[in-house]
Structure formats: structure tokens, C-alpha cells
Amino acid sequence: MKQLLYGLLWFPFILSAQINESDTLPLKARLALTGIWQGGNVETVIFRAKSDLTYIPFKRWVFKTQNSYVYQAFGGQKADEDILSLNFLYFNPQKRVYPLLLGFASTNFRREIDLRYLVGTGVTFQLLEKKNAWLKMAVSAEYEQTNFGNTTFNRPEYNATSVINTFRGTFWVNGKYKVFEDKLVLTHEFYIQPSLERADNFRWQADLGIELPLWTYLNFKINYLHTFESIVIADQRQEDHILTFGFTLKSY
């Protein structure tokens, strides 16, 4: 499974912040590479790769895949390695309101998540659609299964099992804005995923980006990622923050 997730991550780079699935181009791809490196007395490596791809396989259908990889090491010791693959199939995304199917898969080294997957369906609402800006909101429902490499959690009622299953609802808000005559690009992706069965089981993520266009196919990027999980392995923190710097490559 991990090899498959790596393949999904790098596939758009083989072709060449987020892509609007309502665009009419048959194929669009982006790859953002950001990170931090420090050597000397304290060796620190933080690397993040994020790829986006949209493809129109049939008339009125659009497939979109967003994949990210995060690696962290301190003093030569691996501290984190995350893989996240978000995959969507949209019908009539040029409409103001349109349905979607979704399938997610992820792993997380520090949180000891061997594999997590979600499958579900939902609907997207196009709130703003202009040449230099767009804003969308979506709601969806999913079935989730998470396989942990540990059976001791921060909430004792989940102990003694390495598998947690639940039905979730998800609320999404995504947007992209070009300002100062397209000299600055602002992006945001936010979602919150509460369990529909247990009030103490929820997570959320905020992904914020600032890009400075350098060339038609290349932007300088500053990225801030903030994640929260309510159910974690015992003695682990529920929140993570990552600030990285790098570049975005795009095919359009």
C-alpha cells in the first residue's frame, strides 16, 4: 500500500497549491516542494512534497487527486513520515452545486498509523468563481477504518484494539486568490471531520499557502500546515505545526 501511495504522490511530477476541478482544461498538474534544513550543532530536516492533478476522463466527469508526503528528522533520527492521498470524482463541476465521490488513504509514522482509509460521497457548493479568485465549500459523509501499531490511546475507552472504525462527516472550505495584479497568490484548504458516532473522535486540518510567481510554470511558496487529532497514541500530542519554504512547479 505504501508503494502505491508513493506512486500517486509523484505521478503529477512525471507529467510535469491546489487545482480548481471546475477548470475546463483536460489535464492540469502541480507539484510543490518545500522544506527546512539546518546543519551544524543541531541537524534538522523537514521536507514536504504535495502534488495536485485533475483529469477529465469522460464528458462532465472530473477526477482529482491530491497527494502529500512529509518527512522530519532531528539529529539524524527520523521523527515523522506521513503519506496522504485524497482522491475525488466529480460530476458536472462547472455547476454551482455538484456531487462527488471520494476515497482517501494515509499512513503516519509518529502517530503509529499503519493505514487509514475513508470512502464516501458528498456535494460541493461553488461560492465564488472568478478569473483571479475562487471559493468552495463541501459537505460529505464517509466510512473510516484506521489500523494503529499500538493499542494504548490517550482515551482509555479505545484501548485493547488496534483498529478503530467509524462513520464521519466532513466540512470543507477551499479557496485560491490572486492579488496585487497576480503578483501574490493566497491559498487555503481547511476541513474538519467529526465522527457521527462518537463526540470525542474528531480531527481537523488547515493548510495555508503564499506563492510568489517567478515564471509561468514556477512559483516560490511559503506553506503552513496545522493538524489536530483527538484520538492519538498515549503520551503523544494531538496537534502538529509545520512551516516550510520552497517552490511550486505547474504544467499550465
Sequence and secondary structure as in RCSB ss.txt:
>XXXX:A:sequence
MKQLLYGLLWFPFILSAQINESDTLPLKARLALTGIWQGGNVETVIFRAKSDLTYIPFKRWVFKTQNSYVYQAFG
GQKADEDILSLNFLYFNPQKRVYPLLLGFASTNFRREIDLRYLVGTGVTFQLLEKKNAWLKMAVSAEYEQTNFGN
TTFNRPEYNATSVINTFRGTFWVNGKYKVFEDKLVLTHEFYIQPSLERADNFRWQADLGIELPLWTYLNFKINYL
HTFESIVIADQRQEDHILTFGFTLKSY
>XXXX:A:secstr
 HHHHHHHHHHHHHH     TT   SEEEEEEEEEEEE SSS EEEEEEEEEEEEEEETTEEEEEEEEEEEEEET
TEEEEEEEEEEEEEEESTTSSEEEEEEEEEEEETTTTEEEEEEEEEEEEEEEEE SSEEEEEEEEEEEEEEEES 
S BSSGGGTT SEEEEEEEEEEEEEEEEETTTTEEEEEEEEEEEBSS TT EEEEEEEEEEEEEETTEEEEEEEE
EEEESS BTT  SEEEEEEEEEEEE  
